[in-house]
């Protein structure tokens, strides 16, 4: 059976940095709630249903999310983790999960090693907090900070090793030096090693094994000229860009045209993990500079999910990993949690396909 892991955004509680940058009380809900339609038939705003506009400082919310995910057939949450040369941000929800022991639900981490800028708010040259790589001492401090999490009995493992994702592995000055050093630290700490996963954006060739990674997850969205997702020379097939020549509109593709091109090719490398993208619309963050996968729906997502399950059907169960982006990125229109339009339909699709 495939091991479904959903990326999890912890930006649903106020922090001093966001208060300073965007105004008091800012969370992901701030942008989500103010979204408006930008073209005919544009589904906005997205309004949460069963869980409401939650605050991740509330333990009952975290438990309810875990129960919902487990009942659906999702094995674990992969929390986005932020480390800026010794400074952590948005760490409170996971710290409380580890400290309290609740919810009793598997988790792992994705180091979102990216400089925060104001790009989605019209200020691309404004650096909010810079991602730097001071060297070995910082790598050691980072590992020591996470060691209690790696030792938690809920931490997700592949081949007995804690799974750790790096979002932008190519940004690390010496990726092989980093991976070798962390593997050494893991063994010295009594772990059998780490299962290190590189994120590959698009179909660009990046030899993850040569840089010491055990696997890679392919996160691929259609090209977006203004936001620098990938090159505009798109390898996507059957693209129909609905508003390419019109000004004042976001970049729009029909979800049904691109949903299968976001997955690895059949018969490819089993260590290249599929990443499902059930929906996407980041116009709440970026307005006319955003990207919309128009007319996404649970039934179209079912087709994408079935393809991913087919890709992993012959892979040993422990290594049959499929990521989902994401559990709760509401301001990017990228989530599985229930909303007023579809209710629990996305979760029902997963349950039906996993347990059928």
N, C-alpha and C positions, 0 to 999 in steps of 0.2 A: 504493500500500500504506500502511496506517495506521502511524504512528510511535508505538510503545508505549514509554512512559516510566514506570518504577516508582519510587515514592517509597521512600527508603532511610533507615532509622533507624540512626545510628551509636552507640547507647548499649549497646555490648557490650564495654566495657572499663572498668575502674575509673578514676574521677577523684576528686580530693580533695573536690570539692563533694558528690558523692553519698556518699562515705565519711562526710562530716560530717553530712549530712542523714539518711541511711538506714542507716548502718553500714558498716564496713570491707568492701570488696570488692563493694559493690552494683553490679549491672548489670541490664539488662532480664531476664536469666535468673532473677534472684532471685524476682521475682513470678511469672514463668512457671512455675517449678518447684514453687512451693508451692500452686498452684491446686487446688481440689477441686470436684466437682459440687455444684450448689446446687439442682437440681430433677431429677425423673426424666428420664432420657435426655439430661442435660446432658453434653456432650463436654468433659471436663476430667480431667487436665491434658493440654496439648498438648506432645508430646515431639518434638524435632527428629530427623530421620533422617540423611540422607547427610552433612550438614555438622556435625552434632552441636552441642553447647553451645560454640560457637566464641568466640574472643577476636579482636576486629578489630585488635589489635596484631600479629597473625600475618599476614605477607604472603601466604602460601599460601592462607589462608582467603579473602582479598579476590580473589585470582586465581580460585579455584574458584567463587566467586559469579558473577564476570563471565563465565566460560566457560559456566556453567549458564544464565545469562540470555541470552547471545548465541545459544547453540544453540537456545533456545526461540523466539527472534524478538523479544525485547525489545531495543529500540535503545539505551537508556541508563538509568542510575540517576539519580534526582533526590535528592541528599543533603539531609536537613534540616540547616540551617545556623543557628547561634545567635550572635547579636551583641547584647550588652547594653551599649550606650554605650561601646564600646571593648573589652569583655571577650568573648572567645570561649570556648565550652564544647563539649566533645565533638568538637573539631576535628582530633584526632590522626589518625584513619583517613584522612580526605581529604587532609590535609597530606602524609601519607606516600605516598598515591597520586600526588599532584602531584610531589613531590620525586623519587620513584623512577622515575616513568614507567610503573609497573605497577599494576594491569593496563592494557593498551592497550584501553580500553573507554570509550565516551562517557559523559559525566556532565554534570549541571547542578545548580543549587542552588535550594532553597526556603528563604527566610528565615522561620523559625518565630518570628515576632515576637510572642511571648506571654509574659506573666509566669508564672513557675513558682510554683505554690502546692502545698499539701498536700491539695488537694481529693480526690484519689483515695485518700488514706490517712486520711480522716476529719478532716482539719484544713483546711477550705476557706479559713479566714482567715489561715492561716500563709503568708506570702510568703517563698519561698526566694530568688528573685532576680527583681527587677522589670524589666520591659521599659519603657525610657524613650526619649524622643526629644529629646535636648538641642538639636538644631538643625543648621544647615548645616555647621558644623565637624565634627560627628559623622558626618553623611552623607558628607562628603568622605573622612574617615578610613576609613569603612566601604568605600567604593568602592575606595580605594587598596589596602586589604587584599585585596580580591577581584580586582583587576585582573590579577595573574599567572594566576589561574585562568581568567578570561575569555579570556586570550591563549593558553591551553593548546590545542594542536591537537585535543585530544579533547573540548573543551567543546562541548556540543550547541548547534546554531544553527538558527534559523528565518529564512528570507530573508537568510542570511548574518550574522545578529545573535545574540549569545549570549542564550539563554533564561534568565530569572530569575523565579522565582515568589515572591510575597509572600503569606504565609499569612493575615494579618489586615490587609488594606490599609486598611480603614476605621478602624483604631486609630491610624494615622499622622495627626497633627494636621492636616497639609495634604498630602493624597496627591498632588495635582497639582503642588504645589511640589517634592515629593520626586522624582516621576517626571521632571519637566522638568530638574531639577538633575542627576540621574543620566544622563539622555540627553546633556546638555551635557558632562558629564565623560567620557562614553564617546567622544563625537566628538573632544574635545580630546586623548584618549589614542590616537587613530588607529583606533578601532573605528567601524563604520558606524552604531552605535547599539546599543541593547539591545532584545530582544523581551521586554517586561515582561508578566507574567501575574498577574492577581489571583485569589485564591481566593474563591469565593462559597459560603457555607455555607447550604444550603437553597435554596429558591426565592425568597428575598427579592430584591427588585429593588435592584441596586446598579449604577449606570451606570459600568462600568469605563472606557469610552472617555473619558467626561467628566473622569475623574481621571488620564488620561494612560497608561492601560494598553492594550496591543495586543490582549490576549485575556484570557479568564478560564477557570478550571477549576472546575466545580461539584462540590463534595464534600458529599454529602447523605446523612445517616443519619436513621432515624426519630426522632421526638421523645423526649427523655428528661427527664422533669419535674425530677428531682433534680439533674441535672448541667448544666443550662443549655445543651443542644445547640442547640435552636431552640424556638420557641413550641409549646405543647401543642396549639394549634389546627392540626392537621396537614392539609396538602393531600394526603397519601398516600391512595391508593385501596386498597380491599380489605384494610385493616388488620385483623388479628386479634391483639389484644394478649393474650397467654396468661395473664399474671399481674397484670393491671392492678389488681384489687381485693384481692390477697393481700399481706399484709405479710411482710417478711423475704425477699422474692424480688427478683431483678433485673428490669428491664424486658425483656420477651422478645417478639420477633416472629418469624414464620416467614420465613426468607430468601426462599422462593419467592413470598411475598405482596408483597414490597417491592422485589425486586431490579431491576425495570424502572423503578420510580418514582424510582430514584436517578440516572437518566440524563436529559439534556435532552430536550425534546420534538422529535419528528421535524419536519424542515423549519424548524428554528430558526436561530439565529445560528451560522454556521460558526466564528466566533471564540470560541464557548463550548464549550470542550473537554470531552468526556465524561470522567468519572472512574469507573473500574470499582472495585467493592468486592467482592472475592471471598468474604469472610467477615468476621465481627466478633463478638468476645466479650471485652470488657475487664473481666470479673469478676476476673481475676488481679490487676488493679490496684485495683479499686473494690468488689469483693464485691457485696453486695445493692444497691448504688447503680449497678451497671453496666448495660450494654445488651448483649443477646445477639440475634444474628440466627441463630435456631435452624435446624438441619437444612440448613445450607449444604453444598454439595457441588460437585465439579468439573463435573458435568453441568448443574446449574443455572447455574453460572458460565458455561458455554458459551453458554447462552441470552442472558445479559447481554452477553457479549463479542460475539456476533453482532449484537445490536442496536447496539452502539457502532460496529462495523465498517460497518454499514448507514448510520449517521449520517454517517460520514466518506467514504463511497464516492465522492461527487461533489466532494469537496474536493481541490484540488491537493495532490500527494503531500507537498510540503515542509511544508504547513500542516495535514496530516491527523493531528493530534496526539491521542492518547488516553492519559490517565494511568491508572495502576493504584495504588490505595492498598490494600496496600503490598507491598513485597518482603519485609520482615522485621520487622513490628511484632508480635512474638510475644506480649507481655503484653496486647495488645489483640485477640488471636485473629485477626489481620489480616495474612496473609502468603501468599506463593507458594512459599516454600522447602519442601522435602519434610519431611513429618512421618510418624510411625509409622502413622497411620490411612489417609492417602491416598497416601503415597509421593510420586511425581513427577506425580500425576494432574493437578493444576492446570497445571503447566508443559506437560504433554502436550496439554491442551486448547488452550492458546495456540499451540503449535507446529502442531497440526493445522489450526486455523482460519486462521492467518497464511499457512501454506505450502500450503494446499489449493487 
